[in-house]
Amino acid sequence: MLPLGGFSFRDVVGHEELAAHIRKQQLKPLLPPETVQQLEDRCIALVKTQITKNMDEELSVEKEKWQQGTDTYQSELSTKVIQ
């Protein structure tokens, strides 16, 4: 997981300018592993919920377009799903 700004802890601590001043082996995690796991699980659940909601909305829009009855219909749903 990347924090704000897109930099991970390893990116910052591993930076060569800081390497001489930091002993990575002595640094302990800020959060217990259980808390990290709970936060990751919650994040994944929220992302899944949002994706499902977005997919349902897109499917509804596509269904409405299809039901309008044009002779040929080409859906852009697959492109939106991949993005």
Secondary structure by P-SEA (a helix, b strand, c coil): ccccccccaaaaaaccccccccccccccccccaaaaaaaaaaaaaaaaaaaaaaaaaaaaaaaaaaaccccbbbbaaaaaaac
